[in-house]
Amino acid sequence: MNIADIQQILEQFRAGELDDAAAAERIKHLSFEDIGFARVDHARAARQGFPEVIFGLGKTPEQIAGVFEKLIERAPNVLITRATPEVYGVIRNIHTEAEWHESARLIRVFRDKTDLGTGEITVCTAGTSDIPVAEEAALTAETMGNRVQRIWDAGVAGVHRILAERERLQNSRVVIVCAGMEGALPSVVGGLVSVPVIAVPTSIGYGASFGGVTALLGMLNSCSSNVTVVNIDNGFGAGFTASLINRKTTS
């Protein structure tokens, strides 16, 4: 429960802007709000540094819109991952500042652009086919208040391409590396930098890539000690974790 939210409700009550019943109702919903098909977690930002993110896959447009309406009342920035153009149409009718990012299949409202990071987050891909997952990571990190730079198509089949970006990588606070096939690039990047490397296996590859399992296992067995791994195609998880690593401490 956010103390600032409680103080605001009390101030509105004292000013006569809320009666006792309205104030009690607002306080009741400070932690979470039960809307039947979902319990919207309004305390998520206080606990984890960013509001609840809507995972669109498996939800109807009406369900997504219902959760979105509750979140946007209190949060300046809202993310919806694994969305569709149909969902975007519904959200755009609710809030005209909503953006549609087709490659990442992501919808966001990005009103608060305060820089909350200590440095830059670099997101790079082994191939062009990995960009959708990488864009999900990059957009997530940006929306959480980070400066993000992108390096696309720098895989080990032409290792000179990633070596040419060594200075940018070494100046980063966190590096996210998205790769399919055999998933070798995170280990190479890990050997070049002294910061955390978040490896994202993608489902890109031929038959024996097993939908990203081969890349996942390769990354889990990385010889570079600064490499950690998220789930297959989980660009969002990588961007969120990188943001927490990069977050400025508050006194």
Backbone as numpy.savetxt, mean C-alpha at the origin, in Angstrom:
# Nx Ny Nz CAx CAy CAz Cx Cy Cz
-8.57 3.74 19.82 -9.42 4.93 19.82 -8.53 6.17 19.82
-8.79 7.10 18.94 -7.96 8.28 18.77 -8.42 9.39 19.72
-7.51 9.87 20.60 -7.84 10.90 21.58 -8.29 12.19 20.89
-7.64 12.52 19.78 -8.01 13.75 19.05 -9.46 13.70 18.58
-9.91 12.52 18.15 -11.30 12.39 17.70 -12.27 12.60 18.86
-11.92 12.07 20.04 -12.77 12.25 21.22 -12.84 13.73 21.59
-11.68 14.40 21.57 -11.64 15.82 21.89 -12.49 16.64 20.92
-12.45 16.29 19.65 -13.24 17.01 18.66 -14.73 16.84 18.93
-15.15 15.63 19.27 -16.56 15.38 19.56 -16.99 16.19 20.80
-16.14 16.21 21.82 -16.48 16.96 23.03 -16.57 18.45 22.76
-15.68 18.96 21.94 -15.72 20.38 21.57 -17.00 20.70 20.81
-17.39 19.81 19.87 -18.64 20.03 19.13 -19.84 19.96 20.04
-19.77 19.09 21.05 -20.87 18.98 22.02 -20.98 20.25 22.85
-19.83 20.75 23.33 -19.84 21.98 24.13 -20.33 23.18 23.32
-20.00 23.18 22.03 -20.40 24.30 21.17 -21.85 24.20 20.73
-22.51 23.11 21.09 -23.90 22.94 20.71 -24.11 22.40 19.31
-23.01 21.96 18.67 -23.11 21.43 17.32 -23.62 19.99 17.32
-23.46 19.30 18.46 -23.97 17.94 18.62 -24.79 17.87 19.90
-25.94 17.20 19.84 -26.67 16.96 21.08 -26.10 15.72 21.75
-26.60 15.38 22.94 -26.00 14.27 23.68 -26.15 12.93 22.95
-27.30 12.74 22.27 -27.51 11.48 21.56 -26.55 11.35 20.38
-26.34 12.44 19.63 -25.43 12.43 18.48 -24.00 12.23 18.94
-23.61 12.88 20.04 -22.25 12.73 20.56 -22.01 11.29 21.01
-22.99 10.70 21.70 -22.85 9.32 22.15 -22.72 8.36 20.96
-23.49 8.62 19.91 -23.43 7.78 18.71 -22.06 7.89 18.04
-21.51 9.10 17.98 -20.19 9.29 17.37 -19.11 8.57 18.18
-19.18 8.68 19.50 -18.18 8.03 20.35 -18.28 6.52 20.22
-19.50 6.01 20.10 -19.70 4.56 19.97 -18.99 4.01 18.75
-18.92 4.81 17.68 -18.34 4.34 16.42 -16.88 4.71 16.24
-16.24 5.25 17.28 -14.84 5.65 17.13 -13.92 4.46 16.91
-14.20 3.34 17.55 -13.34 2.17 17.41 -13.64 1.43 16.11
-14.89 0.98 15.94 -15.31 0.38 14.68 -16.80 0.63 14.50
-17.23 0.53 13.26 -18.63 0.80 12.93 -19.20 -0.39 12.18
-20.20 -1.00 12.76 -20.84 -2.18 12.18 -21.90 -1.73 11.18
-21.67 -2.05 9.88 -22.64 -1.67 8.85 -23.31 -2.92 8.25
-23.29 -4.00 9.03 -23.99 -5.22 8.60 -23.08 -6.21 7.92
-22.63 -5.89 6.71 -21.76 -6.80 5.97 -20.27 -6.56 6.26
-19.96 -5.51 7.04 -18.57 -5.20 7.38 -18.52 -4.43 8.69
-17.40 -4.56 9.38 -17.15 -3.76 10.57 -15.97 -2.84 10.24
-16.28 -1.60 9.98 -15.26 -0.65 9.50 -14.39 -0.23 10.67
-13.08 -0.47 10.53 -12.13 -0.25 11.62 -11.63 1.19 11.59
-12.27 2.05 12.37 -11.89 3.46 12.39 -10.64 3.72 13.24
-10.21 2.74 14.01 -9.03 2.91 14.86 -7.76 2.43 14.18
-7.86 1.97 12.94 -6.70 1.38 12.25 -5.55 2.39 12.10
-5.88 3.62 11.75 -4.83 4.63 11.55 -4.07 4.90 12.84
-4.77 4.94 13.96 -4.11 5.18 15.24 -3.18 4.02 15.62
-3.58 2.81 15.25 -2.77 1.63 15.60 -1.62 1.39 14.63
-1.90 1.56 13.32 -0.95 1.13 12.31 -0.42 2.25 11.41
-0.91 3.46 11.61 -0.36 4.58 10.85 -1.06 4.88 9.55
-2.10 4.13 9.20 -2.86 4.39 7.98 -4.24 3.75 8.13
-5.28 4.40 7.56 -6.64 3.86 7.70 -6.79 2.48 7.06
-7.86 1.81 7.41 -8.17 0.52 6.81 -8.19 0.64 5.28
-7.57 -0.32 4.63 -7.54 -0.37 3.16 -8.57 -1.40 2.69
-9.32 -1.05 1.68 -10.37 -1.95 1.17 -9.79 -2.89 0.13
-9.89 -4.19 0.39 -9.50 -5.21 -0.58 -10.73 -5.52 -1.42
-10.69 -5.13 -2.69 -11.88 -5.17 -3.52 -12.29 -6.55 -4.01
-11.33 -7.45 -4.14 -11.63 -8.76 -4.72 -12.63 -9.52 -3.86
-13.69 -10.00 -4.49 -14.70 -10.78 -3.78 -15.82 -9.95 -3.18
-15.71 -8.63 -3.23 -16.76 -7.76 -2.71 -17.57 -7.19 -3.87
-18.83 -6.94 -3.63 -19.67 -6.30 -4.64 -19.35 -4.80 -4.67
-19.66 -4.13 -5.80 -19.46 -2.67 -5.84 -20.21 -1.95 -4.72
-21.39 -2.46 -4.37 -22.18 -1.83 -3.32 -21.51 -1.99 -1.95
-20.92 -3.15 -1.70 -20.21 -3.36 -0.43 -18.98 -2.46 -0.33
-18.23 -2.39 -1.43 -17.05 -1.53 -1.45 -17.44 -0.08 -1.21
-18.49 0.36 -1.88 -18.96 1.73 -1.72 -19.42 2.00 -0.29
-20.07 1.03 0.33 -20.54 1.20 1.70 -19.40 1.41 2.68
-18.33 0.63 2.53 -17.16 0.79 3.40 -16.44 2.10 3.07
-16.31 2.40 1.79 -15.63 3.62 1.36 -16.31 4.87 1.94
-17.62 4.91 1.91 -18.33 6.08 2.42 -18.03 6.33 3.89
-17.88 5.27 4.66 -17.56 5.42 6.08 -16.12 5.88 6.29
-15.20 5.34 5.50 -13.79 5.69 5.65 -13.52 7.13 5.23
-14.11 7.55 4.11 -13.79 8.86 3.55 -14.34 10.00 4.42
-15.29 9.69 5.30 -15.79 10.70 6.24 -14.70 11.13 7.22
-13.74 10.25 7.49 -12.77 10.52 8.55 -11.32 10.53 8.08
-11.05 9.95 6.93 -9.66 9.80 6.48 -9.41 10.63 5.22
-8.31 11.38 5.17 -8.02 12.16 3.96 -7.60 11.29 2.78
-6.95 10.17 3.07 -6.47 9.26 2.02 -7.11 7.89 2.20
-7.63 7.35 1.11 -8.26 6.02 1.15 -7.78 5.22 -0.06
-7.50 3.94 0.18 -7.07 3.02 -0.88 -8.06 1.89 -1.05
-8.29 1.53 -2.32 -9.04 0.32 -2.65 -8.17 -0.49 -3.61
-7.77 -1.68 -3.20 -6.93 -2.52 -4.05 -7.77 -3.59 -4.75
-7.21 -4.15 -5.82 -7.86 -5.19 -6.62 -9.28 -4.77 -7.01
-9.34 -3.57 -7.59 -10.63 -3.01 -8.00 -10.85 -3.20 -9.49
-11.97 -2.72 -9.99 -12.35 -2.82 -11.40 -12.85 -1.46 -11.88
-12.91 -1.25 -13.19 -13.49 0.00 -13.70 -14.93 0.21 -13.23
-15.68 -0.88 -13.10 -17.06 -0.76 -12.62 -17.10 -0.19 -11.20
-16.23 -0.69 -10.36 -16.16 -0.19 -8.98 -15.74 1.28 -8.98
-14.77 1.62 -9.83 -14.33 3.01 -9.89 -15.48 3.94 -10.27
-16.32 3.52 -11.20 -17.46 4.33 -11.58 -18.36 4.63 -10.39
-18.57 3.63 -9.55 -19.41 3.81 -8.37 -18.73 4.76 -7.38
-17.44 4.55 -7.15 -16.70 5.37 -6.19 -16.59 6.81 -6.67
-16.39 7.00 -7.97 -16.26 8.34 -8.54 -17.54 9.14 -8.36
-18.68 8.47 -8.36 -19.95 9.15 -8.13 -20.09 9.59 -6.67
-19.38 8.91 -5.77 -19.42 9.28 -4.35 -18.43 10.39 -4.06
-17.23 10.27 -4.66 -16.17 11.24 -4.37 -15.41 11.55 -5.66
-15.49 12.79 -6.09 -14.94 13.16 -7.40 -13.42 13.19 -7.44
-12.76 13.18 -6.29 -11.29 13.19 -6.26 -10.70 11.79 -6.39
-11.53 10.78 -6.47 -11.03 9.40 -6.59 -10.28 9.22 -7.91
-9.13 8.54 -7.83 -8.29 8.26 -9.00 -8.36 6.77 -9.35
-8.32 6.47 -10.64 -8.28 5.07 -11.11 -6.92 4.80 -11.74
-6.21 3.82 -11.21 -4.90 3.42 -11.73 -5.05 2.02 -12.33
-5.21 1.99 -13.64 -5.61 0.77 -14.33 -4.58 -0.34 -14.18
-3.31 -0.02 -14.38 -2.28 -1.06 -14.32 -2.28 -1.76 -12.97
-2.37 -0.99 -11.90 -2.33 -1.56 -10.54 -3.69 -2.04 -10.06
-4.74 -1.76 -10.83 -6.12 -2.08 -10.43 -6.43 -1.47 -9.07
-6.06 -0.21 -8.92 -6.15 0.44 -7.61 -6.90 1.77 -7.73
-7.75 2.03 -6.75 -8.46 3.30 -6.63 -7.93 4.00 -5.38
-7.68 5.29 -5.50 -7.25 6.01 -4.30 -7.83 7.41 -4.28
-8.03 7.90 -3.06 -8.26 9.32 -2.80 -7.01 9.79 -2.07
-6.35 10.79 -2.64 -5.02 11.19 -2.16 -5.05 12.70 -1.90
-5.57 13.09 -0.74 -5.73 14.51 -0.41 -4.60 15.04 0.47
-4.13 14.22 1.39 -3.05 14.63 2.29 -1.73 14.13 1.72
-0.91 15.03 1.20 0.37 14.67 0.58 1.56 15.00 1.47
1.33 15.04 2.77 2.41 15.30 3.73 3.50 14.24 3.61
4.75 14.68 3.57 5.88 13.75 3.50 6.16 13.21 4.91
5.93 11.92 5.09 6.09 11.29 6.41 7.33 10.40 6.48
8.10 10.34 5.40 9.22 9.42 5.34 10.55 10.07 5.67
11.50 9.26 6.12 12.85 9.76 6.40 13.70 9.81 5.13
13.33 9.05 4.12 14.08 9.00 2.86 13.18 8.58 1.73
13.79 8.04 0.68 13.03 7.61 -0.48 12.86 6.09 -0.50
11.75 5.66 -1.05 11.51 4.24 -1.32 11.68 4.03 -2.81
12.49 3.06 -3.18 12.67 2.73 -4.60 11.96 1.42 -4.90
11.17 1.44 -5.95 10.47 0.23 -6.41 11.03 -0.14 -7.78
11.52 -1.36 -7.91 12.06 -1.77 -9.20 11.50 -3.13 -9.62
11.53 -3.36 -10.92 11.02 -4.61 -11.47 12.09 -5.32 -12.29
11.97 -6.62 -12.35 12.84 -7.40 -13.22 12.43 -7.21 -14.68
11.12 -7.20 -14.94 10.62 -7.06 -16.30 9.44 -6.13 -16.37
9.08 -5.75 -17.58 7.92 -4.88 -17.79 6.64 -5.56 -17.32
6.57 -6.88 -17.43 5.37 -7.61 -17.01 5.12 -7.55 -15.51
6.14 -7.17 -14.75 6.00 -7.07 -13.30 5.47 -5.71 -12.85
5.31 -4.77 -13.79 4.94 -3.41 -13.42 3.59 -3.32 -12.69
2.54 -4.05 -13.07 1.29 -3.91 -12.33 1.43 -4.14 -10.82
2.17 -5.17 -10.44 2.39 -5.45 -9.03 3.24 -4.35 -8.41
4.27 -3.91 -9.13 5.15 -2.86 -8.63 4.40 -1.54 -8.47
3.50 -1.24 -9.39 2.73 -0.01 -9.29 1.81 -0.04 -8.07
1.26 -1.20 -7.75 0.45 -1.31 -6.53 1.31 -0.96 -5.32
2.55 -1.43 -5.29 3.45 -1.12 -4.19 3.79 0.37 -4.16
4.11 0.93 -5.32 4.51 2.33 -5.39 3.38 3.27 -5.00
2.18 3.01 -5.50 1.03 3.86 -5.20 0.65 3.76 -3.73
0.75 2.58 -3.16 0.49 2.40 -1.73 1.46 3.24 -0.91
2.75 3.13 -1.23 3.77 3.87 -0.48 3.57 5.38 -0.63
3.25 5.84 -1.84 3.01 7.27 -2.05 1.84 7.76 -1.22
0.76 7.00 -1.22 -0.45 7.41 -0.52 -0.24 7.43 0.99
0.73 6.65 1.46 1.05 6.63 2.89 2.08 7.69 3.27
2.42 8.58 2.33 3.25 9.72 2.67 4.73 9.56 2.40
5.08 8.83 1.33 6.48 8.60 1.01 6.85 9.13 -0.37
8.10 9.52 -0.52 8.65 9.83 -1.83 9.11 8.50 -2.47
8.63 8.27 -3.68 8.87 6.97 -4.34 9.51 7.20 -5.70
10.56 6.44 -5.99 11.12 6.45 -7.33 10.99 5.05 -7.93
10.89 4.98 -9.24 10.61 3.73 -9.94 11.76 3.39 -10.89
12.12 2.12 -10.91 13.11 1.58 -11.85 12.47 0.36 -12.50
12.17 0.45 -13.79 11.48 -0.64 -14.46 12.43 -1.41 -15.39
12.16 -2.70 -15.51 12.81 -3.58 -16.50 14.33 -3.61 -16.33
14.77 -4.07 -15.16 16.21 -4.11 -14.87 16.61 -5.49 -14.35
16.09 -6.53 -14.98 16.31 -7.89 -14.50 17.68 -8.45 -14.81
17.93 -9.66 -14.30 19.26 -10.25 -14.36 19.64 -10.75 -15.75
18.68 -10.84 -16.68 19.03 -11.23 -18.04 19.92 -10.17 -18.71
19.87 -8.97 -18.17 20.77 -7.89 -18.58 21.22 -7.18 -17.32
22.08 -7.82 -16.56 22.39 -7.36 -15.20 23.02 -5.97 -15.18
23.60 -5.54 -16.30 24.18 -4.20 -16.37 23.11 -3.12 -16.15
21.85 -3.45 -16.40 20.78 -2.47 -16.24 20.57 -2.11 -14.77
20.61 -3.10 -13.89 20.45 -2.81 -12.45 21.73 -2.22 -11.88
22.87 -2.63 -12.40 24.14 -2.07 -11.93 24.23 -0.58 -12.27
23.61 -0.18 -13.37 23.62 1.23 -13.76 22.80 2.09 -12.80
21.95 1.46 -11.99 21.10 2.18 -11.03 21.64 2.07 -9.61
22.89 1.65 -9.47 23.44 1.38 -8.14 23.34 2.60 -7.21
23.66 3.79 -7.72 23.66 4.98 -6.86 22.26 5.28 -6.34
21.25 5.18 -7.20 19.88 5.43 -6.76 19.45 4.41 -5.71
19.82 3.17 -5.93 19.46 2.12 -4.98 20.13 2.34 -3.63
21.41 2.69 -3.64 22.16 2.86 -2.40 21.72 4.09 -1.62
21.10 5.05 -2.29 20.60 6.25 -1.62 19.17 6.08 -1.10
18.59 4.92 -1.30 17.21 4.66 -0.86 17.18 4.24 0.60
16.05 4.48 1.23 15.85 4.01 2.61 15.33 2.58 2.63
14.54 2.23 1.64 14.00 0.88 1.47 13.91 0.61 -0.04
14.14 -0.63 -0.44 13.99 -1.01 -1.84 12.98 -2.15 -1.94
12.03 -1.99 -2.84 11.07 -3.06 -3.15 11.43 -3.62 -4.52
11.56 -4.93 -4.62 11.94 -5.56 -5.89 10.89 -6.58 -6.28
10.28 -6.38 -7.45 9.24 -7.28 -7.95 9.80 -8.10 -9.11
9.68 -9.41 -9.01 10.25 -10.27 -10.05 9.47 -11.58 -10.14
9.31 -12.06 -11.38 8.72 -13.38 -11.61 9.81 -14.35 -12.04
9.46 -15.26 -12.96 10.41 -16.26 -13.44 11.09 -16.97 -12.26
12.44 -16.90 -12.20 13.18 -17.57 -11.11 13.36 -16.67 -9.89
12.99 -15.38 -10.02 13.00 -14.47 -8.86 14.39 -14.11 -8.36
15.34 -13.91 -9.25 16.73 -13.71 -8.83 17.07 -12.27 -8.45
16.33 -11.29 -9.00 16.74 -9.90 -8.87 16.86 -9.40 -7.42
15.96 -9.76 -6.49 16.11 -9.24 -5.12 17.46 -9.61 -4.48
17.98 -10.78 -4.77 19.28 -11.16 -4.21 20.39 -10.29 -4.76
20.31 -9.96 -6.04 21.32 -9.08 -6.65 21.25 -7.70 -6.01
20.03 -7.14 -5.90 19.87 -5.82 -5.29 20.31 -5.86 -3.83
19.97 -6.91 -3.13 20.36 -7.04 -1.73 21.87 -6.99 -1.54
22.60 -7.51 -2.50 24.05 -7.48 -2.43 24.65 -6.13 -2.74
23.83 -5.19 -3.23 24.32 -3.86 -3.61 24.04 -2.79 -2.58
23.11 -3.05 -1.65 22.65 -1.99 -0.75 22.75 -2.43 0.71
22.70 -1.43 1.61 22.78 -1.71 3.06 21.47 -1.40 3.75
20.37 -1.47 3.01 19.04 -1.16 3.55 18.13 -2.37 3.33
16.95 -2.38 3.98 16.03 -3.50 3.76 15.58 -3.61 2.31
15.53 -4.84 1.82 15.01 -5.12 0.48 13.78 -6.01 0.65
12.64 -5.52 0.17 11.40 -6.29 0.25 11.16 -6.92 -1.11
11.22 -8.24 -1.15 11.07 -8.98 -2.40 9.61 -9.35 -2.60
9.13 -9.11 -3.82 7.74 -9.45 -4.17 7.77 -10.43 -5.33
7.49 -11.71 -5.09 7.39 -12.64 -6.21 6.13 -12.37 -7.01
6.25 -12.37 -8.33 5.07 -12.17 -9.16 4.71 -13.47 -9.88
3.49 -13.54 -10.35 2.99 -14.76 -11.00 3.36 -14.80 -12.48
4.39 -14.05 -12.87 4.82 -14.00 -14.26 5.81 -15.12 -14.55
5.59 -15.85 -15.63 6.54 -16.90 -16.02 5.85 -18.02 -16.76
6.66 -18.95 -17.25 6.16 -20.12 -17.96 5.78 -21.23 -16.98
5.41 -22.38 -17.50 4.82 -23.46 -16.72 5.46 -23.76 -15.39
6.76 -23.98 -15.37 7.44 -24.38 -14.14 7.63 -23.22 -13.16
7.15 -22.04 -13.52 7.15 -20.95 -12.53 6.03 -21.16 -11.51
5.07 -22.04 -11.85 3.97 -22.41 -10.95 3.26 -21.18 -10.37
2.96 -20.22 -11.25 2.19 -19.06 -10.82 2.88 -18.20 -9.77
4.20 -18.22 -9.76 4.96 -17.40 -8.81 5.58 -18.17 -7.67
5.26 -19.46 -7.55 5.80 -20.26 -6.45 7.32 -20.42 -6.59
7.79 -20.61 -7.82 9.24 -20.74 -8.04 9.97 -19.48 -7.59
9.45 -18.31 -7.98 10.07 -17.04 -7.55 10.00 -16.88 -6.04
8.87 -17.25 -5.45 8.71 -17.16 -4.00 9.76 -18.00 -3.28
9.92 -19.24 -3.70 10.89 -20.12 -3.03 12.32 -19.63 -3.23
12.61 -19.11 -4.42 13.93 -18.57 -4.67 14.23 -17.39 -3.77
13.25 -16.51 -3.60 13.45 -15.33 -2.75 13.57 -15.71 -1.28
12.80 -16.69 -0.85 12.89 -17.15 0.54 14.26 -17.76 0.85
14.92 -18.26 -0.18 16.24 -18.86 -0.01 17.37 -17.92 -0.41
17.08 -16.62 -0.44 18.09 -15.65 -0.85 19.32 -15.70 0.06
20.48 -15.56 -0.56 21.73 -15.51 0.19 22.01 -14.10 0.73
21.27 -13.11 0.27 21.43 -11.73 0.75 20.64 -11.57 2.04
21.33 -11.24 3.13 20.71 -11.25 4.46 19.70 -10.13 4.68
19.69 -9.12 3.83 18.78 -7.99 4.01 17.50 -8.14 3.20
17.26 -9.31 2.64 16.07 -9.55 1.81 14.99 -10.23 2.65
13.80 -9.65 2.64 12.63 -10.30 3.23 11.56 -10.40 2.14
10.57 -11.25 2.33 9.67 -11.60 1.23 8.21 -11.47 1.66
7.38 -10.94 0.75 5.93 -10.95 0.96 5.31 -11.98 0.01
4.00 -12.07 0.05 3.30 -13.09 -0.72 3.33 -12.78 -2.23
2.97 -13.76 -3.01 2.96 -13.64 -4.47 2.00 -12.51 -4.89
2.51 -11.60 -5.73 1.74 -10.48 -6.27 1.26 -9.49 -5.22
1.83 -9.54 -4.01 1.35 -8.66 -2.93 2.11 -7.33 -2.92
1.90 -6.55 -3.97 2.52 -5.23 -4.02 2.06 -4.34 -2.88
0.78 -4.44 -2.53 0.25 -3.64 -1.43 1.01 -3.91 -0.14
1.19 -5.17 0.20 1.89 -5.52 1.44 3.31 -4.99 1.47
3.98 -5.04 0.31 5.34 -4.52 0.23 5.37 -3.01 0.43
4.45 -2.30 -0.23 4.39 -0.85 -0.09 4.05 -0.41 1.32
3.15 -1.13 1.96 2.75 -0.80 3.33 3.92 -1.01 4.29
4.59 -2.16 4.18 5.70 -2.46 5.08 6.86 -1.49 4.86
7.16 -1.18 3.60 8.22 -0.22 3.31 7.90 1.14 3.92
6.64 1.52 3.90 6.23 2.80 4.49 6.48 2.83 5.99
6.19 1.75 6.67 6.42 1.70 8.11 7.91 1.75 8.43
8.71 1.10 7.62 10.17 1.15 7.81 10.68 2.57 7.63
10.12 3.28 6.65 10.58 4.61 6.28 9.95 5.72 7.12
8.99 5.39 7.96 8.22 6.39 8.69 9.07 7.18 9.67
8.90 8.49 9.68 9.57 9.33 10.67 9.04 9.02 12.04
9.91 9.00 13.02 9.47 8.79 14.40 8.93 10.10 14.94
7.93 9.99 15.80 7.34 11.19 16.41 7.67 11.22 17.88
7.99 12.39 18.37 8.34 12.54 19.79 7.11 12.71 20.63
